[in-house]
């Protein structure tokens, strides 16, 4: 297990100096101090920054890249994510560039069933599709529009620590192409810097090895079905080059983008007990798509890219010593489905609400007590549902059980209905649907650790 990165505080940029490579949006303020620093302008970080800034707090949102920038993702957003977007006041109409979808198509064997998103009091009855490069920039600009100071090309190199208490008091960073050293200070810092999360590692927050990790690979190809109103998931993922045709612990997807292309990819748990070239597997799997999809190797518009999926709250503690972990930095990807954007945005909101309450306290002790509520908020929201997902991940990671499940027929309509409900995590306690009520109850009472 790697130890913490060693960091040396860099000289502070004086107020008023020109900051080479730094681009700021929103209200301009002098100085390098803030009420809150958020490291990483992905969905979790930008959501946290927006909610914080809307309350009047001085927020620095530091992004190591410059927008637009690419991220590996399926680009599909469930109604959980739509709710977070509308709560931020973002226009999600089709006129604003979003492709709406009405549900999820599950394919297993020769069976294909379509399930519409449920119409619930808490969530809208539609999902969205949008490319991550555009999506992430839109969220960051939203944060800027409500007052957050967004600093691009700010590569955070490590934490500033109080030598007496070990508490984080800010971060050091390198700005722009010249990598000019700068110091930012704040009493509270949010780590939203993704799966690698250098800031968390430097603060000795290591990944739990008893939590499943996943991998995702995706590309884009031109297709006449680019305006498909259903997200599509192929559940019986097998390697066409494997003579045994073993079922793999994951699924493949095809999401129409509405721009003449589709995002096609696969997500697999690292519990697979075999060496697989995932890029080559995706190529072979695409070759087997139905002719009406129009897939050909010549139609591929982008190279295959991959990324790790940190799942099941796999890095802890989510709060200690002034640092909160959100999104991939805290492992908020669903172990059952690999869905990450909705939970990343929700965790950013939980963190922001916690910080607002903490900074309103009059004493250090009061602020600390309030900040300690954040991990409990995550456990209350996700522990049960993620425990169910980890159970499914454990079962899917066992080849013999996979084979038995495949033989039993994953395409049975009743099993597909249960799979849909588990995957989307859209339930209400007072639903008239018995399965909905059962899954809601299981998601609340399943033991989470």
Buried (B, 14 or more C-beta within 10 A) or exposed (E): EEEBEEBEBBEBBEEEEEBEBBBBBBEEBEEBBBBBBBBBBBBBBBBBBBBBBBBEBBBBBBBBBEBEBEBBBBBBBBBBBBBBBEEBEBEBEEEEBBBBBBBBBBBBEEBBBBBBBBEBEEBBBBBBBBBBBBBBBBBBBBBBBBBBBBBBBBBBBBBBBEEEEEBBBBBBBBBBEEBBBBBBBBBBBBBBBBBEBBBBBBBEBBBEEEBBBBBBBBBBBBBEBBBBBBBBBBBBBBBEEBEEEBBBBBBBBBBBBBBBBBBBBBBBBBBBEEEBEBBEBBBBBBEEBEEEBBBBEEBBEEEBBBBBBBBBBBBBBBBBBBBBBBBBBBBBBBBBBBBBBBBBBBBBBBBBBBBBBBBEBEEEEEBBEBBBBBBBBBBEBBBBBBBBBBBBBBEBBBBEBBBEBBEEEBBBEEBBBBBBBBBBBBBBEEBEEEEBBBBBEBBEEBEBE
